[in-house]
Amino acid sequence: MLKGTKFDTAYIDLMVKDHTGDLAAFQKEAMATRDAKLKGAVEAAIPVIEDHLKMAKTDSTKLASR
């Protein structure tokens, strides 16, 4: 079991990886879908995912500097 900084680092690394994959999937779907409602929902979610990814990367950088 991880504790302290090791846990924080492992967790934030997973968040960066997860949000990177989610962003790519949402961007791909936004370009591919022909369903207007789905496209709108996907496009609305992209900025949220981008913000979360940015936060995760910022936290990752902070943890690396400890």
C-alpha positions, 0 to 999 in steps of 0.5 A: 500500500502506498502512503504519503507522497508516493500515493499522491504521485501515483494517484496524480499520474493516473489522473493525468493518464486518464484525462489525457485518454478521455480528452482524446476520446471526446475530441475524436467523438466530437469530430465523428458523431453526426448526432447533434445532441451527442455532439453538443454534449461531447463538445461541452465536456471537452473544456471541463476535461481540459481544465481537469487535465491542466490541474492534474499536470500542475499538481504533477509538476508540484509533486515532482518538485518536492 
